[in-house]
Amino acid sequence: MKKRKTLQDLTIKDNFLFGAVMSVEENCKGFLEMVLGFSIAQVVVSKEKSIVYHPEYKGVRLDIYAEDENHTHYNVEMQMKKKTALGKRSRYYHSQMVMEALTSGEDYETMPDTFVIFVCDFDPFGEHLYCYTFGNECREKKNVKLDDGSCTIFLSTRGENEEEVPAELVRFLKFVTADLEESEEDFQDKLVKRFQETIHNIKADREMGERYMIFEEMLREEKQEGRQEGLLEGRIEGRIEATREGIFELLEDLGEVPDKLRDRMEALEELGDLKFLFKLAVKADSIQNFVKDAENYLQTKEKHE
Protein backbone atom coordinates (compact mmCIF):
# COMPACT_ATOMS: atom_id res chain seq x y z
CA MET A 1 0.00 0.00 0.00
CA LYS A 2 1.24 3.46 -0.91
CA LYS A 3 2.21 5.48 2.15
CA ARG A 4 0.02 8.49 2.77
CA LYS A 5 1.84 11.80 2.68
CA THR A 6 1.77 14.03 5.72
CA LEU A 7 2.02 17.81 5.59
CA GLN A 8 5.70 17.44 6.49
CA ASP A 9 6.28 15.31 3.38
CA LEU A 10 5.01 17.92 0.94
CA THR A 11 7.07 20.06 -1.41
CA ILE A 12 6.05 23.10 -3.44
CA LYS A 13 4.86 20.93 -6.34
CA ASP A 14 2.13 19.36 -4.19
CA ASN A 15 -1.09 21.24 -4.91
CA PHE A 16 -2.03 21.83 -1.29
CA LEU A 17 1.31 23.39 -0.38
CA PHE A 18 1.58 25.33 -3.65
CA GLY A 19 -1.83 26.86 -3.03
CA ALA A 20 -1.00 27.73 0.57
CA VAL A 21 2.32 29.35 -0.37
CA MET A 22 0.87 31.32 -3.29
CA SER A 23 -2.08 32.56 -1.26
CA VAL A 24 0.45 34.82 0.51
CA GLU A 25 0.13 37.85 -1.73
CA GLU A 26 3.80 38.89 -1.54
CA ASN A 27 4.76 35.40 -2.71
CA CYS A 28 2.26 35.56 -5.57
CA LYS A 29 3.47 39.03 -6.55
CA GLY A 30 7.13 37.92 -6.52
CA PHE A 31 6.32 34.88 -8.62
CA LEU A 32 4.41 36.88 -11.23
CA GLU A 33 7.14 39.51 -11.49
CA MET A 34 9.77 36.80 -11.93
CA VAL A 35 7.81 35.03 -14.69
CA LEU A 36 6.52 38.09 -16.55
CA GLY A 37 9.53 40.36 -16.21
CA PHE A 38 7.71 43.52 -15.15
CA SER A 39 6.96 45.16 -11.82
CA ILE A 40 3.57 44.87 -10.15
CA ALA A 41 2.63 47.31 -7.41
CA GLN A 42 0.07 45.11 -5.72
CA VAL A 43 -1.56 41.72 -6.17
CA VAL A 44 -4.84 40.65 -4.59
CA VAL A 45 -5.40 36.90 -4.43
CA SER A 46 -9.13 36.29 -4.75
CA LYS A 47 -10.51 34.51 -1.70
CA GLU A 48 -13.81 33.92 -3.49
CA LYS A 49 -11.99 31.48 -5.77
CA SER A 50 -10.85 29.26 -2.89
CA ILE A 51 -11.88 25.64 -3.00
CA VAL A 52 -13.50 24.93 0.35
CA TYR A 53 -13.14 21.34 1.55
CA HIS A 54 -14.86 21.71 4.91
CA PRO A 55 -17.45 24.22 6.12
CA GLU A 56 -15.46 24.94 9.29
CA TYR A 57 -12.32 25.94 7.38
CA LYS A 58 -11.58 28.68 4.90
CA GLY A 59 -9.98 26.21 2.48
CA VAL A 60 -6.81 26.35 0.43
CA ARG A 61 -7.01 27.02 -3.29
CA LEU A 62 -5.50 24.56 -5.73
CA ASP A 63 -5.29 27.20 -8.44
CA ILE A 64 -4.34 30.83 -7.91
CA TYR A 65 -6.63 33.58 -9.14
CA ALA A 66 -5.27 37.09 -8.67
CA GLU A 67 -5.66 40.65 -9.88
CA ASP A 68 -3.18 43.53 -9.91
CA GLU A 69 -3.57 47.30 -9.64
CA ASN A 70 -4.03 47.58 -13.43
CA HIS A 71 -7.03 45.23 -13.35
CA THR A 72 -4.96 42.49 -15.04
CA HIS A 73 -6.15 39.02 -14.03
CA TYR A 74 -3.87 36.02 -13.42
CA ASN A 75 -4.55 32.32 -13.09
CA VAL A 76 -1.66 30.07 -11.97
CA GLU A 77 -1.86 26.27 -12.09
CA MET A 78 0.56 23.63 -10.81
CA GLN A 79 0.67 20.61 -13.14
CA MET A 80 2.40 17.46 -11.91
CA LYS A 81 1.36 15.17 -14.77
CA LYS A 82 0.92 15.78 -18.46
CA LYS A 83 -2.75 15.98 -19.36
CA THR A 84 -4.45 16.11 -22.71
CA ALA A 85 -5.77 19.33 -24.23
CA LEU A 86 -3.71 21.73 -22.11
CA GLY A 87 -4.28 24.38 -24.77
CA LYS A 88 -8.05 24.05 -24.55
CA ARG A 89 -7.88 24.09 -20.77
CA SER A 90 -5.96 27.37 -20.93
CA ARG A 91 -8.65 28.79 -23.23
CA TYR A 92 -11.28 27.79 -20.69
CA TYR A 93 -9.42 29.58 -17.87
CA HIS A 94 -9.11 32.73 -19.97
CA SER A 95 -12.82 32.63 -20.79
CA GLN A 96 -13.76 32.20 -17.13
CA MET A 97 -11.83 35.33 -16.15
CA VAL A 98 -13.32 37.34 -19.03
CA MET A 99 -16.87 36.15 -18.34
CA GLU A 100 -16.57 37.18 -14.71
CA ALA A 101 -15.55 40.67 -15.80
CA LEU A 102 -18.43 40.93 -18.29
CA THR A 103 -21.02 39.71 -15.80
CA SER A 104 -19.86 42.36 -13.34
CA GLY A 105 -20.96 45.04 -15.81
CA GLU A 106 -17.88 45.80 -17.89
CA ASP A 107 -17.98 46.25 -21.66
CA TYR A 108 -15.57 44.81 -24.23
CA GLU A 109 -13.32 47.88 -24.25
CA THR A 110 -12.58 47.58 -20.55
CA MET A 111 -12.13 43.82 -20.40
CA PRO A 112 -9.03 42.93 -18.38
CA ASP A 113 -5.84 41.49 -19.79
CA THR A 114 -5.54 37.87 -18.70
CA PHE A 115 -2.56 35.63 -18.02
CA VAL A 116 -2.80 31.87 -17.54
CA ILE A 117 0.40 30.31 -16.22
CA PHE A 118 1.01 26.58 -15.90
CA VAL A 119 3.94 25.38 -13.78
CA CYS A 120 4.70 21.94 -15.27
CA ASP A 121 6.91 19.25 -13.77
CA PHE A 122 7.30 17.86 -17.30
CA ASP A 123 7.97 19.21 -20.79
CA PRO A 124 4.52 20.00 -22.27
CA PHE A 125 5.77 20.38 -25.86
CA GLY A 126 9.00 18.36 -26.00
CA GLU A 127 11.21 21.24 -27.13
CA HIS A 128 13.36 21.32 -23.95
CA LEU A 129 12.46 24.93 -23.11
CA TYR A 130 12.04 26.34 -19.63
CA CYS A 131 9.32 28.70 -20.82
CA TYR A 132 6.74 28.54 -23.63
CA THR A 133 4.80 31.78 -24.17
CA PHE A 134 1.73 31.97 -26.41
CA GLY A 135 -0.22 34.93 -27.77
CA ASN A 136 -2.49 35.43 -30.76
CA GLU A 137 -0.76 36.45 -33.97
CA CYS A 138 -1.51 36.42 -37.69
CA ARG A 139 -0.52 33.15 -39.35
CA GLU A 140 0.38 34.91 -42.59
CA LYS A 141 2.26 37.83 -40.96
CA LYS A 142 3.86 36.96 -37.63
CA ASN A 143 4.46 40.62 -36.83
CA VAL A 144 0.71 41.33 -36.93
CA LYS A 145 -0.72 40.76 -33.45
CA LEU A 146 -4.38 40.35 -32.56
CA ASP A 147 -3.84 42.18 -29.26
CA ASP A 148 -6.77 40.53 -27.51
CA GLY A 149 -5.13 40.90 -24.12
CA SER A 150 -4.60 37.19 -23.44
CA CYS A 151 -1.31 35.40 -22.80
CA THR A 152 -0.65 31.78 -21.88
CA ILE A 153 2.65 30.64 -20.39
CA PHE A 154 3.88 27.11 -19.74
CA LEU A 155 6.88 26.79 -17.42
CA SER A 156 8.75 23.49 -17.59
CA THR A 157 11.14 21.98 -15.06
CA ARG A 158 12.64 19.96 -17.93
CA GLY A 159 14.12 22.91 -19.81
CA GLU A 160 17.68 22.92 -21.13
CA ASN A 161 18.05 26.49 -22.47
CA GLU A 162 19.41 28.21 -19.35
CA GLU A 163 21.22 30.87 -21.34
CA GLU A 164 17.95 32.08 -22.90
CA VAL A 165 15.89 32.67 -19.74
CA PRO A 166 16.42 34.60 -16.49
CA ALA A 167 18.60 32.80 -13.95
CA GLU A 168 15.98 33.26 -11.21
CA LEU A 169 13.41 31.38 -13.30
CA VAL A 170 15.79 28.44 -13.66
CA ARG A 171 16.47 28.44 -9.91
CA PHE A 172 12.76 28.49 -9.14
CA LEU A 173 12.03 25.59 -11.50
CA LYS A 174 14.87 23.58 -9.99
CA PHE A 175 13.25 24.23 -6.61
CA VAL A 176 9.90 22.99 -7.98
CA THR A 177 11.32 19.70 -9.21
CA ALA A 178 13.46 19.07 -6.09
CA ASP A 179 12.59 16.24 -3.70
CA LEU A 180 11.94 16.89 -0.02
CA GLU A 181 15.60 16.86 1.06
CA GLU A 182 16.81 18.86 -1.94
CA SER A 183 14.10 21.46 -1.44
CA GLU A 184 15.71 22.45 1.87
CA GLU A 185 18.99 23.41 0.21
CA ASP A 186 20.17 26.97 -0.41
CA PHE A 187 19.24 27.89 -3.99
CA GLN A 188 20.91 31.31 -3.74
CA ASP A 189 17.63 32.96 -4.72
CA LYS A 190 15.52 35.50 -2.79
CA LEU A 191 12.14 34.27 -4.05
CA VAL A 192 12.94 30.63 -3.36
CA LYS A 193 14.18 31.61 0.11
CA ARG A 194 10.90 33.40 0.76
CA PHE A 195 8.96 30.34 -0.39
CA GLN A 196 11.06 28.10 1.88
CA GLU A 197 10.35 30.32 4.88
CA THR A 198 6.62 30.28 4.11
CA ILE A 199 6.69 26.50 3.82
CA HIS A 200 8.41 26.18 7.20
CA ASN A 201 5.70 28.38 8.75
CA ILE A 202 2.92 26.37 7.11
CA LYS A 203 4.33 23.06 8.31
CA ALA A 204 4.67 24.42 11.84
CA ASP A 205 1.06 25.65 11.87
CA ARG A 206 -1.21 23.17 13.64
CA GLU A 207 -4.34 24.50 11.92
CA MET A 208 -2.74 24.00 8.51
CA GLY A 209 -1.98 20.42 9.51
CA GLU A 210 -5.66 19.91 10.34
CA ARG A 211 -6.68 21.49 7.03
CA TYR A 212 -4.40 19.16 5.13
CA MET A 213 -5.82 16.11 6.92
CA ILE A 214 -9.35 17.19 5.97
CA PHE A 215 -8.20 17.96 2.44
CA GLU A 216 -6.69 14.48 2.05
CA GLU A 217 -9.72 12.78 3.55
CA MET A 218 -12.08 14.63 1.23
CA LEU A 219 -10.00 13.76 -1.84
CA ARG A 220 -9.83 10.11 -0.80
CA GLU A 221 -13.60 9.98 -0.33
CA GLU A 222 -14.16 11.62 -3.71
CA LYS A 223 -11.86 9.10 -5.41
CA GLN A 224 -13.57 6.17 -3.67
CA GLU A 225 -17.01 7.47 -4.60
CA GLY A 226 -15.84 7.98 -8.17
CA ARG A 227 -14.57 4.39 -8.38
CA GLN A 228 -17.78 2.98 -6.91
CA GLU A 229 -19.95 5.07 -9.20
CA GLY A 230 -17.85 4.03 -12.17
CA LEU A 231 -18.18 0.35 -11.32
CA LEU A 232 -21.92 0.68 -10.74
CA GLU A 233 -22.44 2.63 -13.96
CA GLY A 234 -20.36 0.09 -15.85
CA ARG A 235 -22.43 -2.81 -14.54
CA ILE A 236 -25.71 -1.08 -15.32
CA GLU A 237 -24.58 -0.09 -18.81
CA GLY A 238 -23.47 -3.66 -19.42
CA ARG A 239 -26.86 -5.02 -18.37
CA ILE A 240 -28.66 -2.44 -20.54
CA GLU A 241 -26.71 -3.41 -23.63
CA ALA A 242 -27.02 -7.13 -22.92
CA THR A 243 -30.79 -6.83 -22.49
CA ARG A 244 -31.12 -4.78 -25.69
CA GLU A 245 -29.12 -7.36 -27.67
CA GLY A 246 -31.18 -10.16 -26.14
CA ILE A 247 -34.41 -8.59 -27.40
CA PHE A 248 -33.15 -8.38 -30.99
CA GLU A 249 -31.80 -11.94 -30.87
CA LEU A 250 -35.18 -13.26 -29.72
CA LEU A 251 -36.94 -11.39 -32.53
CA GLU A 252 -34.61 -12.62 -35.29
CA ASP A 253 -36.65 -15.81 -35.80
CA LEU A 254 -39.94 -13.87 -35.91
CA GLY A 255 -39.07 -11.30 -38.54
CA GLU A 256 -37.60 -7.83 -39.11
CA VAL A 257 -38.17 -5.09 -36.58
CA PRO A 258 -39.31 -1.89 -38.38
CA ASP A 259 -36.55 0.72 -38.56
CA LYS A 260 -38.56 3.34 -36.69
CA LEU A 261 -39.23 1.00 -33.77
CA ARG A 262 -35.62 -0.24 -33.78
CA ASP A 263 -34.36 3.34 -33.51
CA ARG A 264 -36.65 4.01 -30.55
CA MET A 265 -35.46 0.82 -28.85
CA GLU A 266 -31.81 1.73 -29.51
CA ALA A 267 -32.40 5.10 -27.84
CA LEU A 268 -33.81 3.58 -24.63
CA GLU A 269 -31.50 4.09 -21.65
CA GLU A 270 -33.63 2.73 -18.78
CA LEU A 271 -33.03 -0.88 -17.87
CA GLY A 272 -36.66 -1.25 -16.72
CA ASP A 273 -37.98 -0.35 -20.17
CA LEU A 274 -35.74 -2.88 -21.87
CA LYS A 275 -36.66 -5.61 -19.38
CA PHE A 276 -40.35 -5.07 -20.20
CA LEU A 277 -39.66 -5.27 -23.94
CA PHE A 278 -37.57 -8.39 -23.34
CA LYS A 279 -40.58 -10.06 -21.71
CA LEU A 280 -42.75 -9.03 -24.67
CA ALA A 281 -40.20 -10.57 -27.04
CA VAL A 282 -40.20 -13.84 -25.08
CA LYS A 283 -44.00 -14.09 -25.22
CA ALA A 284 -44.45 -12.86 -28.81
CA ASP A 285 -45.66 -15.43 -31.35
CA SER A 286 -45.19 -13.05 -34.29
CA ILE A 287 -43.25 -9.91 -35.11
CA GLN A 288 -46.53 -8.10 -35.72
CA ASN A 289 -47.77 -8.80 -32.19
CA PHE A 290 -44.47 -7.69 -30.69
CA VAL A 291 -44.47 -4.46 -32.70
CA LYS A 292 -48.05 -3.71 -31.66
CA ASP A 293 -47.41 -4.35 -27.95
CA ALA A 294 -44.03 -2.54 -27.98
CA GLU A 295 -45.42 0.55 -29.67
CA ASN A 296 -48.36 0.66 -27.24
CA TYR A 297 -45.95 0.51 -24.31
CA LEU A 298 -43.63 3.19 -25.71
CA GLN A 299 -46.52 5.53 -26.59
CA THR A 300 -47.94 5.18 -23.06
CA LYS A 301 -44.49 5.85 -21.60
CA GLU A 302 -44.02 8.99 -23.73
CA LYS A 303 -47.42 10.38 -22.72
CA HIS A 304 -46.46 10.17 -19.04
CA GLU A 305 -43.08 11.84 -19.47
Buried (B, 14 or more C-beta within 10 A) or exposed (E): EEEEBEBEEBBBBBBBBBBBBBBBEEBBBBBBBBBBEEEBEEBEBBEEBBEEBBEEBEBBBBBBBBBBEEEBBBBBBBBBEEEEEBEEBBBEBBEBBBEBBEEEEBEEEEBBBBBBBBBBBBBBEEEEBBBBEEEEEEEEEEEEEEEEBBBBBBBBBBBEEEEEBBEBBBBBBBBBBBEEEEBEEEBEBEBBEBBBEBBEEBBEBEEBBBBBBBBBEBEEEEEEEEEEEEEEEEEEEEEBEEBBEBBEEBBEEBEEBEEEBEEBBEEBEEBEBBBBBBEBBEEBEEBEEBBEBBBEBBEEEEEEE
